[in-house]
Amino acid sequence: MLIGATPESNKELVTVCGGYRESTESWLEVLRDLKERNMASPNLCIGDGALCFWKAIREVYPEAEHQRSGQNSKERAAKRQIPDP
């Protein structure tokens, strides 16, 4: 399942499909299908550590930015542990 967000921050279901989460070929099939249906490149892709997804997104939408889920919250939590000068 892929979920997108509009510029107004509304969540929208992009696609639901079968496949193997840890399969680059499965992700390539999904992303190529979306591209063939004229889905523009995402501005930002956020996901977990599924390396196959990241490999596929770089191939199909190389211009998309990438961010691991939880990355910002982990960085903010780490910064809170550092005392101000």
ZILINPE-V12497 format. One record per backbone hydrogen bond with DSSP energy under -1.0 kcal/mol. NH is the residue of the N-H (numbers start at 0). CO is the residue of the C=O. E is the energy in kcal/mol with one decimal. If there is no record, write none. Layout:
BEGIN
NH CO E
NH CO E
END
This chain:
BEGIN
1 14 -2.5
3 11 -3.5
5 9 -2.6
8 5 -2.4
11 3 -2.8
13 1 -2.9
14 1 -1.3
22 19 -1.8
26 22 -2.0
27 23 -2.9
28 24 -2.3
29 25 -2.0
30 26 -2.8
31 27 -2.8
32 28 -1.9
33 29 -2.1
34 30 -2.3
35 31 -2.7
36 32 -1.4
37 34 -1.8
38 33 -2.4
44 64 -2.6
46 66 -1.6
50 48 -1.2
53 49 -1.4
54 50 -2.2
55 51 -2.1
56 52 -2.9
57 53 -1.9
58 54 -1.2
59 55 -2.5
60 56 -2.5
63 60 -1.8
64 42 -1.7
66 44 -2.2
68 46 -3.1
70 67 -1.9
73 69 -2.3
74 70 -2.2
75 71 -2.6
76 72 -2.2
77 73 -2.3
78 74 -2.4
79 75 -1.8
81 78 -1.1
END
